[in-house]
Amino acid sequence: MHVNRFAVRNLRLAPGSGKRELLEAAAGRLSVSPGKVLSLSILKRSMDARGRRPPVYEYSVVLEVDGELKVQESAAEVSRYEGEEWAVRPVTTLPRHPPLVVGAGPAGLFAALRLCEYGLRPVILEQGKIVRERMADVAAYWRKGILNPLSNVQFGEGGAGAFSDGKLTTRVKDFRKEWVLRRLVEAGGGEEILFDSRPHLGTDRLRRIIANVREYLTKRGAVFFFGRRARELIIEENRVRGIITEEGELPAGAVFLATGHSSRELYRALGKQGVDLQAKGFAVGVRVELPQELVNSQQYGRWAGYPGLSPAEFSIKARSGDGRGVYSFCMCPGGTVIPAGAEPGGVVVNGMSGAMRSGKNANAALVVETRPEDFGGDPLKGLDFQRRWEKRGYELAGEMALPSQTVAAFLGKGSGPEVHSNCPWPLKKADLSECLPRFASTALRDALPALIAQLPPLAGGNLIGVETRTSSPVRILRDGEMRSLTFKNLYPVGEGAGYAGGIVSAAIDGARAVDHWAAESGGKVSRV
């Protein structure tokens, strides 16, 4: 049998069409009968709901066809397809102690997965709880205001992404991206994340995936320590030899530091030990909440409500009078604004949505570019800067409430309409300028008219404060091999190290660091 593989692009099918219709359309493009097609796999799928014609999905697929074909190739529609596969060769020199991963968020879990592929049995240290127990702690916080500082929306198995929309989009160009997505599919993510143009998992599905990843790692020999907090590094002869925890020392052949963007106490400990840190820009602002139906009408026009259309998303940006970027971030269709605090006496908000995105409201962060000079340029002063505004938001709203203001009121144009919020905590009317840095409130007011012009329903939204945990204000400096500039054998990875900005990018970062480290011990990643 002679098998040919072809990529076929720009196939347009109505929502609700099945695999059979897709097969017939692709085979027709090649001028072969569907019976000649041995297999079909989807490379990409995106929705086109523009213009006067009904919405359609645009597909790119790969066909394996039995027999030699004379096909007129076209860069736009048909071409021969050569897939790219990578294999891992196990390490040949085993370390005396197992590698240690600090943090069980995306960077940490995928570093551990990669280590297992190299034939190693990593130790994973996580200060929070397993995801099921963590969910109970978060529920107690939302329902009763009981905060567990080590197990909450920010900390615990799965990291901060476990309470989010579970977006899987990334601008990182790396062959490990497909590896990450395939591992997620194997853990229960659903094959559509491999080809959807804007893939997401939803917080409900994410939690099941996280538990499945832990189970897989445990079967491969990985060892988890939950509820165990990293205090400082064990350093000997300018080399990291392990981690000191509250329960004692954990020696390690290498340390992959994947602590997430909110590990403030550990940042301070690393600074005291001389780890090279750098102040990093991030963003501060608010969450905006508005009816999903209005977003659908704005984005889909006459086709809003058309069968098969997913809840619409939006992305908006503008510049303030002083040139700062003001933009939407982490948009959650059909989602919920959630309290996301990790410290007593502070207010933090984030957005969350389920796999079906079935909530009545949409929400997104509206944030302002924040520069190191805004908080003094010291690597650790950004932590105090965040805490200051979180504390101020708490003082404005009080216990178990979030400070809020309509867009109209924030712009000084009357009270304006108020969206019925589905947030777990009540909203308390407040002047949000009092819980934002002056540059941020000024920039938001400057940019809102331009943002409203891009998304008119925004004019009737709620603004809810405060959004401060968009990313880490600290970067742990590392070299081209992803090692700490200060100490050998230390690999800072993910959002907490200041090098990633989402689930997939953090996972790639963790895996890439493992590849660099493993290469020193005879391990190798190569094309098949």
C-alpha positions in Angstrom: 0.0 0.0 0.0 1.3 3.4 -0.9 0.1 6.1 1.5 0.1 9.8 0.7 -0.5 12.6 3.2 -2.1 15.9 2.2 -3.0 19.0 4.1 -6.3 20.4 2.8 -7.2 24.0 3.9 -10.1 26.4 3.7 -12.9 23.9 4.0 -16.0 25.7 5.1 -18.8 23.8 6.9 -21.9 24.9 8.8 -21.9 24.5 12.6 -23.2 21.1 13.5 -21.6 19.4 10.5 -20.1 16.0 11.4 -17.0 14.1 10.5 -18.7 12.5 7.5 -19.4 15.9 5.9 -15.9 17.0 6.6 -14.5 13.9 5.1 -16.6 14.3 1.9 -15.6 17.9 1.6 -11.9 17.2 2.0 -12.0 14.2 -0.4 -13.8 16.3 -2.9 -11.1 18.9 -2.8 -8.6 16.1 -3.7 -10.9 14.7 -6.3 -10.9 11.2 -4.7 -13.7 9.1 -3.3 -14.1 9.1 0.5 -13.4 5.4 0.4 -9.8 6.1 -0.6 -9.2 8.1 2.5 -7.5 6.0 5.2 -7.6 8.6 7.9 -8.6 12.2 8.6 -7.2 14.5 11.4 -8.1 18.1 12.0 -5.2 20.6 12.1 -7.2 23.7 12.8 -10.7 24.9 13.2 -12.0 28.5 13.5 -15.4 30.2 13.3 -16.2 32.8 10.6 -19.3 34.7 11.6 -18.6 37.8 9.6 -20.6 39.3 6.8 -24.1 38.5 5.4 -23.7 34.8 5.0 -24.5 32.4 7.8 -21.6 31.5 10.1 -19.3 28.6 9.1 -16.4 26.7 10.6 -13.2 26.9 8.5 -11.1 23.7 8.7 -7.6 22.6 7.8 -7.2 18.9 7.8 -4.7 16.1 7.0 -5.8 13.2 4.9 -4.0 9.9 4.4 -4.9 8.5 1.0 -4.5 5.0 -0.4 -2.6 5.1 -3.7 -0.6 7.5 -5.8 -2.4 10.7 -6.7 -1.7 13.5 -9.1 -2.9 16.5 -7.1 -2.6 20.1 -8.2 -1.0 21.6 -5.1 -1.9 25.1 -4.0 -0.3 26.9 -1.0 -3.7 28.2 -0.1 -5.7 24.9 -0.3 -3.7 21.7 -0.9 -0.1 20.6 -0.2 1.8 17.5 0.7 2.1 17.1 4.5 5.1 16.1 6.5 4.3 16.0 10.2 6.8 16.7 12.9 7.4 14.3 15.7 9.8 14.4 18.6 11.2 11.7 20.8 12.9 11.8 24.2 16.0 9.7 25.0 16.3 8.8 28.7 19.2 10.3 30.7 22.2 8.0 31.0 23.7 9.5 34.1 21.3 9.4 37.0 21.7 12.0 39.7 22.3 10.9 43.3 19.1 12.6 44.5 15.9 12.9 42.4 15.1 16.2 40.8 12.8 18.4 42.9 9.9 20.5 41.4 8.7 23.3 43.7 5.0 24.1 42.7 2.2 22.0 41.2 0.9 24.5 38.7 1.3 24.1 35.0 5.0 24.8 34.9 5.7 22.3 37.8 3.4 19.5 36.6 4.7 19.6 33.1 8.3 19.7 34.3 7.5 16.6 36.3 5.9 14.9 33.2 9.0 15.7 31.2 11.2 14.3 33.9 9.3 11.1 33.9 9.7 10.8 30.2 13.5 10.9 30.8 13.1 7.9 33.1 13.4 9.9 36.4 11.2 9.9 39.4 10.8 13.5 40.5 9.7 14.9 43.8 6.9 17.6 43.6 6.6 20.0 46.5 3.4 22.0 46.8 2.4 24.2 49.8 -1.3 23.9 49.0 -3.6 20.9 48.9 -4.8 18.5 46.3 -7.4 20.0 44.0 -10.4 18.3 45.6 -9.5 19.6 49.1 -8.5 22.9 47.6 -11.9 23.3 46.1 -13.4 22.9 49.6 -11.2 25.6 51.0 -12.1 28.0 48.1 -15.8 27.3 48.7 -15.3 28.1 52.4 -13.7 31.4 51.4 -16.5 32.3 49.0 -19.3 31.3 51.3 -18.1 32.2 54.7 -15.0 34.4 54.2 -12.7 31.8 55.7 -9.3 32.1 54.0 -6.6 29.5 54.1 -3.4 31.3 53.2 -1.8 28.1 51.8 -4.8 26.7 50.0 -6.9 29.2 48.0 -7.5 30.5 44.5 -3.8 31.3 44.1 -2.2 28.3 45.8 -2.7 24.5 45.6 -2.6 21.8 43.0 -3.1 23.2 39.6 -1.9 26.7 40.4 -3.9 29.8 39.8 -5.1 28.5 36.4 -7.3 25.9 38.2 -9.7 28.7 38.9 -9.8 30.4 35.5 -11.3 30.0 32.0 -8.6 27.5 31.2 -7.4 29.3 28.0 -4.8 27.4 26.0 -3.9 30.1 23.5 -0.2 31.2 23.5 2.1 33.2 21.3 5.0 31.0 22.2 6.5 29.3 19.1 7.9 26.0 20.4 7.6 22.4 19.3 6.7 21.5 22.8 3.3 23.2 22.4 1.8 20.2 20.7 3.3 17.9 23.3 1.6 19.9 26.1 -1.7 19.8 24.3 -1.5 16.1 23.7 -0.7 15.4 27.3 -3.8 17.5 28.3 -5.9 15.4 25.8 -4.6 12.2 27.3 -5.6 13.5 30.8 -9.2 14.2 29.6 -8.9 17.5 27.8 -10.9 16.6 24.7 -9.4 16.4 21.2 -10.8 19.8 20.1 -8.1 21.6 22.0 -5.6 20.3 19.4 -7.2 22.2 16.6 -9.6 24.9 17.8 -8.2 28.4 17.1 -9.1 29.6 20.6 -9.0 26.4 22.7 -10.0 26.4 26.4 -10.8 23.9 29.0 -12.9 25.6 31.6 -12.3 25.4 35.3 -14.6 22.4 35.8 -12.7 20.3 33.3 -9.3 21.6 34.4 -9.8 20.2 37.9 -10.4 16.7 36.6 -7.4 16.9 34.3 -5.2 18.0 37.2 -6.2 15.0 39.3 -5.6 12.7 36.3 -2.1 14.2 35.8 -1.2 13.5 39.4 -2.4 9.9 39.2 -0.4 9.4 36.0 2.8 10.9 37.6 2.3 8.8 40.7 2.1 5.6 38.7 5.4 6.7 37.0 7.1 6.9 40.3 6.8 10.6 41.1 6.4 11.5 44.8 4.1 14.4 45.9 4.4 16.4 49.1 1.3 18.6 49.6 0.9 21.1 52.4 4.7 21.5 52.6 6.1 24.9 52.1 9.5 25.7 50.6 11.4 28.1 53.0 14.8 28.6 51.3 17.4 26.9 49.2 20.1 24.6 50.4 23.3 26.0 48.9 26.7 24.4 48.9 29.7 25.7 46.9 27.5 28.0 44.8 25.2 25.1 43.9 21.7 24.4 44.9 21.5 21.0 46.6 17.8 21.0 47.7 15.1 22.9 49.6 14.5 23.6 53.3 10.9 23.1 54.2 9.0 23.6 57.5 9.4 19.8 58.0 13.1 19.6 57.2 15.5 19.3 54.3 14.8 17.8 50.9 18.0 17.1 48.9 17.7 17.3 45.1 19.7 16.5 42.0 18.2 19.7 40.5 15.6 22.2 41.6 12.9 23.4 39.2 11.3 26.5 40.8 7.8 26.7 39.6 6.1 28.6 42.4 3.5 30.8 40.5 3.2 34.6 40.5 2.0 35.0 44.1 4.7 33.4 46.2 5.7 36.6 47.9 7.4 35.1 50.9 9.6 32.9 48.8 10.6 35.8 46.6 11.8 37.6 49.7 13.7 34.5 51.0 15.4 34.1 47.6 16.4 37.8 47.6 18.0 37.3 51.1 19.9 34.4 49.8 21.4 36.4 47.0 19.4 35.0 44.0 19.5 37.6 41.2 16.1 39.2 40.9 14.8 41.9 38.6 11.8 44.2 38.8 9.3 43.4 36.1 6.4 45.3 34.6 3.0 43.9 35.0 -0.6 45.4 35.0 -3.2 46.6 37.5 -6.8 47.5 37.0 -10.3 46.1 37.5 -12.7 43.5 36.2 -15.5 44.5 33.9 -18.7 42.5 33.9 -21.4 42.8 31.3 -24.2 40.6 29.9 -23.0 37.9 27.5 -26.0 38.4 25.3 -24.9 42.0 24.6 -21.4 40.8 23.7 -22.8 38.2 21.4 -25.0 40.8 19.6 -22.0 43.1 19.3 -19.6 40.5 18.0 -21.9 38.3 15.8 -24.4 41.0 14.7 -27.4 39.5 12.9 -26.1 36.0 13.6 -26.2 36.2 17.4 -28.2 33.2 18.6 -27.4 31.2 15.5 -27.3 27.4 16.3 -23.8 26.1 17.1 -22.2 29.5 17.8 -20.1 29.6 21.0 -20.4 32.6 23.4 -18.6 35.5 21.8 -15.2 36.7 23.1 -13.6 40.2 22.8 -10.2 41.8 22.9 -9.9 45.5 23.2 -6.9 47.9 23.7 -6.1 51.6 23.6 -3.5 54.1 24.8 -3.9 56.5 27.7 -2.8 60.2 27.5 0.6 59.3 28.9 1.1 56.5 26.4 0.4 53.6 28.7 -1.2 50.5 27.3 -4.8 49.8 28.5 -6.2 46.5 27.5 -8.6 43.6 28.2 -7.0 40.5 29.6 -8.2 37.0 30.5 -11.6 37.4 29.0 -14.1 34.9 30.3 -17.2 34.3 28.1 -20.2 33.1 30.1 -18.1 33.4 33.3 -18.0 34.7 36.8 -16.0 37.3 38.6 -14.4 35.6 41.6 -12.7 36.8 44.8 -9.2 35.5 44.5 -7.4 36.7 47.6 -4.5 34.8 49.2 -3.7 37.1 52.2 -5.9 38.3 55.0 -7.1 41.9 54.7 -6.8 42.1 51.0 -9.1 42.1 48.0 -8.1 40.5 44.6 -10.4 39.6 41.7 -10.1 37.2 38.8 -12.4 35.6 36.2 -13.5 32.0 35.9 -15.8 30.1 33.5 -16.7 26.5 32.9 -16.2 24.4 29.8 -19.6 25.2 28.4 -19.2 29.0 29.2 -22.9 29.0 30.0 -23.2 31.9 32.5 -25.3 34.9 31.7 -22.4 37.4 32.1 -19.1 37.9 30.4 -16.1 39.4 32.2 -12.6 40.5 31.5 -9.8 42.3 33.2 -9.3 46.0 32.1 -5.8 46.7 33.1 -3.1 49.4 32.8 0.5 48.9 32.0 2.6 49.2 35.1 6.3 49.9 34.9 9.1 49.1 37.4 9.6 52.8 38.0 6.0 53.1 39.2 7.0 51.2 42.3 10.6 52.3 42.8 12.4 49.8 40.5 13.3 47.5 43.4 12.6 43.8 42.6 10.6 43.3 45.8 8.8 46.6 46.0 6.3 45.4 43.4 5.0 43.0 45.9 4.4 45.8 48.4 2.8 47.8 45.6 0.3 45.0 44.8 -0.5 44.5 48.5 -1.1 48.2 49.1 -3.9 48.4 46.6 -5.4 45.0 47.6 -5.6 46.3 51.1 -7.2 49.5 50.0 -9.8 47.6 48.1 -10.6 45.6 51.3 -10.9 48.8 53.3 -13.4 50.2 50.8 -15.6 47.1 50.6 -15.3 45.4 54.0 -15.6 41.7 54.8 -16.9 39.4 52.0 -17.6 42.2 49.5 -15.9 43.7 46.4 -15.6 47.4 45.6 -17.6 48.2 42.4 -18.7 51.1 40.3 -20.6 51.3 37.0 -18.6 52.4 34.0 -20.8 55.5 33.7 -20.2 56.5 37.4 -16.4 55.9 37.0 -16.4 58.3 34.0 -18.5 60.9 36.0 -21.6 60.4 33.8 -24.2 59.6 36.4 -24.9 56.2 38.0 -25.6 54.3 34.7 -27.1 50.9 34.4 -26.0 48.2 36.8 -25.4 44.6 35.7 -26.9 41.9 37.9 -23.6 40.2 39.0 -23.2 36.5 39.5 -20.1 37.0 41.7 -20.0 34.9 44.9 -19.6 38.0 47.0 -21.9 41.1 46.9 -20.6 44.3 45.2 -20.3 47.4 47.3 -20.5 50.8 45.6 -17.3 52.7 45.9 -15.1 55.1 44.1 -12.6 52.8 42.4 -10.1 55.6 42.1 -9.5 55.1 45.8 -8.2 51.6 45.3 -6.1 52.1 42.2 -2.8 54.0 41.7 -3.5 57.5 40.3 -1.8 56.7 37.0 -4.0 53.6 36.6 -7.3 55.4 37.3 -6.3 58.3 35.1 -5.3 55.9 32.3 -8.5 54.0 32.5 -10.6 57.2 32.2 -8.5 58.3 29.3 -8.8 55.0 27.4 -12.4 54.0 28.2 -14.0 56.1 25.4 -11.8 54.4 22.9 -12.5 51.0 24.4 -16.3 51.7 24.4 -16.0 52.7 20.7 -14.6 49.2 20.0 -17.1 47.4 22.3 -20.2 49.6 22.8 -21.8 47.3 25.5 -18.9 48.1 27.7 -20.6 51.4 28.5 -23.2 49.6 30.6 -20.8 47.3 32.5 -19.8 47.0 36.1 -16.2 47.7 37.1 -15.0 45.5 40.0 -11.8 45.9 41.9 -9.0 45.1 42.2 -7.1 43.1 39.5 -3.5 43.0 40.7 -2.3 39.5 40.1 -2.0 39.6 36.3 1.6 38.4 36.4 4.6 38.5 38.7 6.3 41.9 39.4 9.5 39.9 39.9 11.8 38.1 37.4 14.3 35.5 38.6 17.2 36.0 36.2 18.5 33.0 34.2 20.9 32.2 31.4 20.3 30.8 27.9 20.2 27.3 29.4 17.4 28.4 31.8 19.7 28.2 34.8 19.7 30.8 37.6 22.4 33.4 37.0 23.4 33.1 40.7 23.4 29.4 41.6 24.0 26.3 39.5 21.3 23.6 39.4 18.5 26.0 40.0 16.0 26.4 37.1 13.4 29.2 37.7 10.4 28.5 35.4 6.8 29.6 34.6 4.9 32.7 35.6 6.5 32.9 39.1 9.9 33.2 37.5 8.6 36.0 35.2 8.9 34.0 31.9 5.4 32.9 31.1 1.9 34.2 30.8 -0.6 31.4 30.8 -1.2 27.7 31.1 0.5 26.5 27.9 3.4 28.9 28.0 4.1 28.0 31.6 3.9 24.3 30.8 6.3 24.7 27.8 8.7 26.7 30.0 8.8 23.9 32.6 9.4 21.2 30.0 12.0 23.2 28.2 14.0 23.7 31.3 14.0 20.0 31.9 15.2 19.4 28.4 18.2 21.7 29.0 19.0 20.1 32.3 18.6 16.5 31.0 21.0 17.2 28.1 23.8 17.5 30.6 23.1 13.9 31.8 22.9 12.3 28.4 19.2 12.9 27.7 18.1 14.2 24.4 15.1 15.5 22.4 15.2 14.8 18.7 13.0 14.7 15.6 11.7 11.2 14.7 
